[in-house]
Amino acid sequence: QDGDAVQTGEIEGFSLPPRGEKAYTLAYNVPSSGDCFLNITYRATGSHPLIPAGTLLGRDQFELARRERKLKALPAGHVAVAQDHRYITISGDSFRYRFDVRTGAFDQLVTGNRSLITEPMLLNIWRAPTDNDRNLKHDWINAGYNRVIQRAYEAAAEEKDGLAVITCRLSLAPIYLQPILQVHARYVIGADGAIDASFTCEKDEAMPSLPRFGLRLMLPNDMQNARYL
């Protein structure tokens, strides 16, 4: 349930020849909340010169329940908004964020006197090509997907109903080539420092499909654990 094991079990005396089939009844209860999956792992039970007992042989996962999640509303309260020709600064009781109006990206996220990022929080469309991309990757590279630069054309900020709102129009484009994406970004910052980000993008139809689309956050080395909500 939501990544945590709530019930476990083991099938004793499991034996099945290659391409064989056998039916088992598994006794489990599906929790009434959260995303729930049944994970099954297969391990060797006997000894073999190349496969010691307990070796993982395979795994399967079955979705039992996936429920819609609603994010909590951002809390309104004291937020201060300041802007000059280079930066937009959003401050609250326990945080201070700085937004670069040239790139359209946060370059500082400080909360509780701790910096959360080591590089600007830029949009990212590139990933390492896989074997399945061996033909498509040439189109990506020729289109400059691996060397895009994020540039903002305009950015504005305001305090509205106890929240800070940043709107920005920007593009992703490689040097000397046409823009790949035109992006309208909107960031809403709550009084506790939580950020609600939304993006409306227009892609040049002449360009190949995107390898990916997302935000890239470079975290300090001491941040080793992550939790997905």
Solvent accessible surface area in square Angstrom, and as a share of the most:
residue,aa,sasa,rsa
1,Q,58,0.26
2,D,65,0.34
3,G,84,0.80
4,D,87,0.45
5,A,90,0.70
6,V,88,0.50
7,Q,94,0.42
8,T,121,0.70
9,G,78,0.75
10,E,143,0.64
11,I,70,0.36
12,E,140,0.63
13,G,76,0.73
14,F,82,0.34
15,S,84,0.54
16,L,72,0.36
17,P,89,0.56
18,P,130,0.82
19,R,243,0.89
20,G,26,0.25
21,E,167,0.75
22,K,122,0.52
23,A,99,0.77
24,Y,84,0.32
25,T,136,0.79
26,L,70,0.35
27,A,97,0.75
28,Y,89,0.34
29,N,123,0.63
30,V,66,0.38
31,P,34,0.21
32,S,107,0.69
33,S,62,0.40
34,G,14,0.14
35,D,22,0.12
36,C,4,0.02
37,F,65,0.27
38,L,40,0.20
39,N,98,0.50
40,I,46,0.23
41,T,73,0.42
42,Y,80,0.30
43,R,133,0.49
44,A,16,0.13
45,T,119,0.69
46,G,46,0.44
47,S,108,0.70
48,H,99,0.44
49,P,127,0.80
50,L,151,0.75
51,I,66,0.33
52,P,88,0.55
53,A,61,0.48
54,G,36,0.35
55,T,51,0.30
56,L,63,0.31
57,L,105,0.52
58,G,27,0.26
59,R,161,0.59
60,D,61,0.31
61,Q,117,0.52
62,F,101,0.42
63,E,100,0.45
64,L,60,0.30
65,A,17,0.13
66,R,148,0.54
67,R,85,0.31
68,E,155,0.70
69,R,118,0.43
70,K,175,0.74
71,L,151,0.75
72,K,192,0.81
73,A,96,0.74
74,L,41,0.20
75,P,58,0.37
76,A,66,0.51
77,G,38,0.37
78,H,116,0.52
79,V,11,0.06
80,A,44,0.34
81,V,47,0.27
82,A,62,0.48
83,Q,92,0.41
84,D,84,0.44
85,H,172,0.77
86,R,68,0.25
87,Y,43,0.16
88,I,0,0.00
89,T,25,0.15
90,I,0,0.00
91,S,34,0.22
92,G,16,0.15
93,D,129,0.67
94,S,65,0.42
95,F,9,0.04
96,R,109,0.40
97,Y,10,0.04
98,R,53,0.19
99,F,0,0.00
100,D,9,0.05
101,V,25,0.15
102,R,137,0.50
103,T,40,0.23
104,G,0,0.00
105,A,0,0.00
106,F,0,0.00
107,D,30,0.15
108,Q,58,0.26
109,L,8,0.04
110,V,43,0.25
111,T,45,0.26
112,G,58,0.55
113,N,154,0.79
114,R,110,0.40
115,S,54,0.35
116,L,49,0.24
117,I,9,0.04
118,T,87,0.51
119,E,88,0.39
120,P,58,0.36
121,M,10,0.05
122,L,47,0.23
123,L,9,0.05
124,N,21,0.11
125,I,0,0.00
126,W,63,0.22
127,R,65,0.24
128,A,78,0.61
129,P,47,0.30
130,T,77,0.45
131,D,114,0.59
132,N,138,0.71
133,D,13,0.07
134,R,149,0.54
135,N,120,0.62
136,L,63,0.31
137,K,65,0.27
138,H,102,0.46
139,D,72,0.37
140,W,4,0.01
141,I,73,0.37
142,N,111,0.57
143,A,12,0.09
144,G,0,0.00
145,Y,0,0.00
146,N,69,0.35
147,R,119,0.44
148,V,39,0.22
149,I,89,0.45
150,Q,16,0.07
151,R,145,0.53
152,A,12,0.09
153,Y,83,0.31
154,E,101,0.45
155,A,22,0.17
156,A,55,0.42
157,A,23,0.18
158,E,93,0.42
159,E,86,0.39
160,K,112,0.47
161,D,119,0.61
162,G,12,0.12
163,L,38,0.19
164,A,0,0.00
165,V,10,0.06
166,I,0,0.00
167,T,63,0.37
168,C,7,0.04
169,R,86,0.31
170,L,1,0.00
171,S,2,0.02
172,L,1,0.00
173,A,18,0.14
174,P,5,0.03
175,I,94,0.48
176,Y,212,0.80
177,L,69,0.34
178,Q,82,0.36
179,P,48,0.30
180,I,1,0.00
181,L,4,0.02
182,Q,63,0.28
183,V,0,0.00
184,H,92,0.41
185,A,3,0.02
186,R,110,0.40
187,Y,3,0.01
188,V,14,0.08
189,I,0,0.00
190,G,0,0.00
191,A,24,0.19
192,D,86,0.44
193,G,8,0.07
194,A,42,0.32
195,I,56,0.29
196,D,73,0.38
197,A,39,0.30
198,S,58,0.37
199,F,55,0.23
200,T,91,0.53
201,C,52,0.31
202,E,112,0.50
203,K,63,0.27
204,D,50,0.26
205,E,159,0.72
206,A,85,0.66
207,M,18,0.08
208,P,31,0.20
209,S,67,0.43
210,L,50,0.25
211,P,14,0.09
212,R,116,0.42
213,F,84,0.35
214,G,26,0.25
215,L,59,0.29
216,R,103,0.38
217,L,81,0.40
218,M,71,0.32
219,L,87,0.43
220,P,28,0.18
221,N,138,0.71
222,D,98,0.51
223,M,51,0.23
224,Q,145,0.64
225,N,146,0.75
226,A,87,0.68
227,R,192,0.70
228,Y,200,0.76
229,L,162,0.81
